[in-house]
Amino acid sequence: MNEKHLGSSLDDFLAEEGLLAEAEAVAWKRVLAFQIAKSMEEQNMTKAEMARRMNTSRAAVDRLLDPENESATLITLEKAALAVGKRLQVALV
C-alpha cells in the first residue's frame, strides 16, 4: 500500500494530483443536471417544453441534462433554472 496518502482525504489526494477543481466542476454539473431534471419531472415538463422555455433546441436540453456532458455555460444553467421556476446561485467561497 502506498503510505504517501495514508490518512489523507480524497479531496487532499485530488488536490495533490491537480484534479480537485475538475472533479468538483464535474460533480456540480451532475448535481445541477439532476436537480433540473427532477424539477422538470415534478412539473410534468417535457424536454420539448423545456427547450421552448429556454429558447433553444431539444438537443441543447439533452446536452444540459446529460451528467457526462461538461459543456453547459452559466447562461445556459440560468436559463434552465428560470424555465423551471428557480434561480441559479453561484458563489465564491
VEXNULO-473597 format. One record per residue: residue number from 1; residue in three letters; x, y, z of N, C-alpha, C in turn. Coordinates in pm, 1 decimal, decimal comma, padded with zeros to 6 digits. Example, Ala and Ser with C-alpha at 12.3 -4.5 7.8 and 13.67 -1.06 7.14 Angstrom:
2
NUMI pati pavex      nxx      nyy      nzz     caxx     cayy     cazz      cxx      cyy      czz
NUMI    1   Ala  01319,0 -00569,0  00780,0  01230,0 -00450,0  00780,0  01320,0 -00330,0  00780,0
NUMI    2   Ser  01285,0 -00225,0  00708,0  01367,0 -00106,0  00714,0  01290,0  00003,0  00787,0
//
This chain:
93
NUMI pati pavex      nxx      nyy      nzz     caxx     cayy     cazz      cxx      cyy      czz
NUMI    1   Met  00085,0 -00118,4  00000,0  00000,0  00000,0  00000,0  00089,0  00123,9  00000,0
NUMI    2   Asn  00049,9  00223,0 -00075,1  00124,7  00347,5 -00083,2  00097,9  00430,2  00041,9
NUMI    3   Glu  00197,6  00444,3  00126,0  00182,6  00515,5  00253,2  00170,3  00667,1  00234,6
NUMI    4   Lys  00204,3  00719,1  00115,5  00201,6  00863,0  00091,0  00064,0  00922,9  00120,1
NUMI    5   His -00043,4  00850,0  00088,1 -00177,9  00903,4  00103,3 -00252,1  00843,5  00221,9
NUMI    6   Leu -00184,2  00767,5  00302,8 -00247,6  00706,9  00418,2 -00300,1  00816,3  00511,2
NUMI    7   Gly -00428,1  00814,2  00536,3 -00488,4  00910,5  00627,0 -00534,2  01038,3  00560,5
NUMI    8   Ser -00501,1  01058,1  00434,4 -00546,4  01179,9  00367,3 -00685,8  01157,5  00310,4
NUMI    9   Ser -00754,5  01267,0  00281,4 -00887,9  01256,7  00225,2 -00879,7  01247,9  00073,5
NUMI   10   Leu -00990,3  01211,9  00013,5 -00996,0  01208,5 -00132,3 -00970,6  01347,9 -00187,9
NUMI   11   Asp -01026,8  01450,4 -00123,9 -01002,2  01587,7 -00168,3 -00853,5  01621,3 -00163,3
NUMI   12   Asp -00786,6  01580,8 -00056,2 -00642,1  01605,8 -00046,0 -00566,9  01537,4 -00159,3
NUMI   13   Phe -00602,5  01412,4 -00185,6 -00537,4  01336,8 -00292,2 -00559,9  01404,2 -00427,6
NUMI   14   Leu -00685,3  01440,4 -00456,3 -00715,3  01504,7 -00583,7 -00642,7  01638,1 -00597,3
NUMI   15   Ala -00634,6  01713,2 -00488,1 -00563,1  01841,4 -00490,7 -00415,5  01819,4 -00518,7
NUMI   16   Glu -00357,0  01720,5 -00454,0 -00214,7  01690,2 -00476,4 -00188,4  01650,0 -00621,3
NUMI   17   Glu -00284,3  01584,2 -00683,2 -00270,1  01538,8 -00821,2 -00313,5  01645,9 -00921,7
NUMI   18   Gly -00361,9  01759,5 -00873,1 -00407,4  01867,4 -00961,1 -00541,3  01839,3 -01027,0
NUMI   19   Leu -00623,5  01757,0 -00964,1 -00750,3  01715,3 -01023,7 -00873,3  01761,4 -00946,7
NUMI   20   Leu -00855,0  01830,4 -00836,0 -00967,6  01865,0 -00749,3 -01066,7  01958,6 -00818,0
NUMI   21   Ala -01019,5  02064,1 -00880,7 -01110,3  02160,6 -00943,4 -01195,0  02094,0 -01051,3
NUMI   22   Glu -01133,0  02010,8 -01133,4 -01206,6  01942,1 -01239,4 -01309,8  01845,7 -01181,1
NUMI   23   Ala -01271,2  01771,7 -01079,0 -01363,4  01675,6 -01016,5 -01482,1  01748,0 -00954,0
NUMI   24   Glu -01457,6  01860,9 -00889,5 -01566,4  01937,0 -00828,7 -01659,1  01994,7 -00934,9
NUMI   25   Ala -01602,6  02044,3 -01045,5 -01684,6  02100,2 -01153,6 -01774,5  01993,0 -01213,6
NUMI   26   Val -01720,1  01875,6 -01236,8 -01799,8  01764,8 -01290,6 -01909,8  01727,0 -01192,3
NUMI   27   Ala -01877,1  01722,2 -01065,2 -01976,6  01686,7 -00963,9 -02088,7  01790,0 -00958,8
NUMI   28   Trp -02053,8  01918,9 -00963,9 -02156,3  02023,1 -00960,8 -02246,1  02015,5 -01083,1
NUMI   29   Lys -02187,9  01988,9 -01199,8 -02267,9  01977,7 -01322,0 -02366,5  01862,3 -01308,0
NUMI   30   Arg -02321,6  01750,8 -01253,3 -02410,3  01635,7 -01234,7 -02523,9  01668,3 -01137,6
NUMI   31   Val -02492,2  01737,5 -01030,9 -02594,8  01776,1 -00932,9 -02697,1  01868,6 -00998,1
NUMI   32   Leu -02649,6  01967,9 -01072,3 -02741,5  02061,4 -01137,3 -02828,1  01991,6 -01241,6
NUMI   33   Ala -02770,0  01902,7 -01320,5 -02847,2  01828,4 -01420,3 -02956,3  01746,7 -01350,8
NUMI   34   Phe -02922,0  01683,4 -01239,3 -03019,2  01605,8 -01162,9 -03131,5  01694,5 -01109,9
NUMI   35   Gln -03095,8  01809,9 -01052,9 -03196,0  01899,6 -00996,1 -03288,7  01955,4 -01103,7
NUMI   36   Ile -03233,7  01989,7 -01219,3 -03316,4  02040,8 -01328,5 -03411,4  01931,8 -01377,2
NUMI   37   Ala -03358,4  01811,3 -01396,9 -03442,0  01700,1 -01442,8 -03552,7  01669,7 -01341,5
NUMI   38   Lys -03519,4  01675,6 -01213,4 -03619,3  01649,5 -01109,2 -03728,2  01756,7 -01110,6
NUMI   39   Ser -03688,9  01882,7 -01125,9 -03787,0  01991,4 -01133,1 -03877,1  01974,9 -01254,8
NUMI   40   Met -03818,0  01934,7 -01367,4 -03897,6  01910,6 -01488,0 -03998,1  01799,0 -01462,7
NUMI   41   Glu -03952,4  01691,8 -01400,4 -04039,6  01577,3 -01372,1 -04153,5  01618,0 -01279,1
NUMI   42   Glu -04123,2  01695,6 -01176,1 -04226,0  01740,1 -01080,9 -04332,9  01823,5 -01149,4
NUMI   43   Gln -04293,4  01894,6 -01255,2 -04387,1  01980,8 -01327,9 -04442,9  01912,7 -01452,8
NUMI   44   Asn -04410,4  01783,2 -01470,0 -04451,6  01709,2 -01589,7 -04411,4  01782,6 -01717,3
NUMI   45   Met -04292,1  01839,5 -01716,7 -04242,6  01917,2 -01830,1 -04159,3  01828,3 -01922,3
NUMI   46   Thr -04191,7  01830,0 -02049,3 -04115,0  01754,1 -02146,8 -03988,0  01829,6 -02184,9
NUMI   47   Lys -03897,1  01758,8 -02247,2 -03775,7  01824,0 -02296,9 -03808,6  01926,4 -02404,4
NUMI   48   Ala -03910,0  01897,1 -02484,5 -03951,9  01992,1 -02588,5 -04002,6  02122,0 -02525,4
NUMI   49   Glu -04081,9  02110,2 -02417,9 -04131,6  02229,7 -02348,9 -04016,6  02304,6 -02282,6
NUMI   50   Met -03924,7  02231,3 -02224,9 -03807,1  02295,0 -02163,3 -03729,0  02373,3 -02268,5
NUMI   51   Ala -03708,5  02313,1 -02384,0 -03636,4  02380,4 -02492,3 -03710,7  02507,2 -02534,8
NUMI   52   Arg -03842,5  02498,6 -02545,5 -03921,3  02617,0 -02583,6 -03905,1  02729,0 -02481,0
NUMI   53   Arg -03912,3  02693,5 -02353,5 -03899,0  02794,5 -02247,9 -03759,2  02856,3 -02244,7
NUMI   54   Met -03659,3  02776,8 -02281,6 -03521,2  02826,2 -02281,1 -03483,8  02892,2 -02413,3
NUMI   55   Asn -03574,1  02886,5 -02510,4 -03548,6  02939,5 -02643,8 -03424,9  02872,9 -02706,0
NUMI   56   Thr -03426,2  02740,4 -02702,0 -03313,8  02663,0 -02753,8 -03367,1  02535,7 -02817,1
NUMI   57   Ser -03279,0  02446,8 -02855,0 -03318,9  02321,6 -02919,3 -03334,0  02208,6 -02817,3
NUMI   58   Arg -03404,3  02106,0 -02859,3 -03417,9  01987,1 -02775,6 -03280,9  01922,7 -02755,1
NUMI   59   Ala -03195,1  01926,3 -02858,3 -03060,2  01869,6 -02846,2 -02980,3  01942,5 -02738,6
NUMI   60   Ala -02999,7  02074,2 -02729,2 -02929,4  02150,8 -02625,1 -02977,5  02109,6 -02486,1
NUMI   61   Val -03106,3  02083,7 -02471,8 -03160,5  02037,4 -02343,8 -03104,3  01899,1 -02311,6
NUMI   62   Asp -03096,6  01812,0 -02412,2 -03036,4  01680,0 -02390,9 -02894,0  01692,7 -02338,7
NUMI   63   Arg -02815,3  01784,3 -02398,2 -02677,2  01804,9 -02351,7 -02675,4  01858,5 -02209,0
NUMI   64   Leu -02765,3  01950,4 -02179,8 -02773,0  02008,3 -02045,8 -02803,1  01901,8 -01940,6
NUMI   65   Leu -02893,4  01810,8 -01972,5 -02935,2  01708,6 -01877,0 -02842,1  01588,5 -01872,3
NUMI   66   Asp -02748,2  01580,5 -01964,8 -02651,8  01470,4 -01967,6 -02546,3  01495,3 -01861,2
NUMI   67   Pro -02541,1  01413,1 -01755,9 -02444,2  01437,1 -01648,2 -02299,2  01422,3 -01693,8
NUMI   68   Glu -02277,4  01356,4 -01805,4 -02141,1  01339,4 -01856,9 -02096,2  01456,5 -01943,6
NUMI   69   Asn -02190,5  01537,1 -01990,6 -02157,6  01649,4 -02078,1 -02121,9  01770,4 -01992,6
NUMI   70   Glu -02001,3  01819,3 -02009,9 -01949,5  01927,7 -01925,9 -01956,2  02064,5 -01993,7
NUMI   71   Ser -02030,4  02076,8 -02104,3 -02024,8  02198,3 -02184,7 -02122,6  02307,6 -02142,2
NUMI   72   Ala -02203,7  02287,2 -02041,3 -02302,8  02386,9 -02001,8 -02236,1  02514,2 -01950,8
NUMI   73   Thr -02287,0  02627,1 -01997,3 -02237,1  02756,8 -01950,5 -02325,6  02807,6 -01837,3
NUMI   74   Leu -02279,8  02908,3 -01768,2 -02361,3  02968,4 -01662,2 -02489,4  03027,2 -01719,5
NUMI   75   Ile -02481,6  03084,9 -01837,9 -02601,4  03142,1 -01900,8 -02704,3  03032,0 -01927,7
NUMI   76   Thr -02659,1  02919,1 -01981,3 -02748,6  02807,2 -02008,8 -02809,7  02754,0 -01880,1
NUMI   77   Leu -02728,6  02740,4 -01777,2 -02778,8  02691,2 -01649,1 -02881,0  02787,7 -01589,3
NUMI   78   Glu -02857,9  02917,8 -01602,6 -02952,7  03017,3 -01551,8 -03083,7  03010,6 -01630,0
NUMI   79   Lys -03075,8  02996,6 -01762,0 -03197,1  02983,3 -01843,2 -03276,0  02859,5 -01802,1
NUMI   80   Ala -03205,8  02750,5 -01777,7 -03271,4  02627,2 -01735,7 -03337,8  02645,1 -01600,1
NUMI   81   Ala -03268,3  02708,6 -01508,7 -03325,0  02733,2 -01376,2 -03452,0  02817,4 -01386,2
NUMI   82   Leu -03446,3  02923,2 -01463,5 -03564,3  03009,0 -01480,5 -03679,2  02934,1 -01546,3
NUMI   83   Ala -03647,5  02845,8 -01639,6 -03750,9  02769,9 -01710,2 -03829,2  02678,1 -01616,8
NUMI   84   Val -03766,6  02634,9 -01507,1 -03835,8  02550,3 -01409,7 -03876,0  02628,8 -01284,1
NUMI   85   Gly -03870,6  02762,4 -01294,5 -03914,4  02846,1 -01183,6 -03815,8  02860,1 -01069,7
NUMI   86   Lys -03689,8  02841,3 -01098,9 -03584,8  02850,9 -00996,3 -03485,4  02959,2 -01036,7
NUMI   87   Arg -03385,8  02980,6 -00951,8 -03274,4  03070,9 -00980,9 -03144,9  02996,4 -00957,4
NUMI   88   Leu -03048,4  03023,5 -01040,9 -02914,9  02966,7 -01022,4 -02839,2  03057,9 -00928,9
NUMI   89   Gln -02774,2  03002,2 -00828,8 -02697,7  03081,2 -00734,4 -02553,9  03029,5 -00735,1
NUMI   90   Val -02459,8  03118,8 -00764,6 -02318,2  03083,0 -00770,4 -02244,1  03174,5 -00673,8
NUMI   91   Ala -02150,3  03118,6 -00599,8 -02075,1  03199,2 -00504,0 -01931,5  03151,1 -00495,6
NUMI   92   Leu -01842,0  03242,4 -00470,1 -01703,2  03207,6 -00440,0 -01694,2  03191,6 -00289,3
NUMI   93   Val -01641,2  03078,8 -00244,5 -01629,4  03056,8 -00100,1 -01486,6  03025,6 -00063,9
//
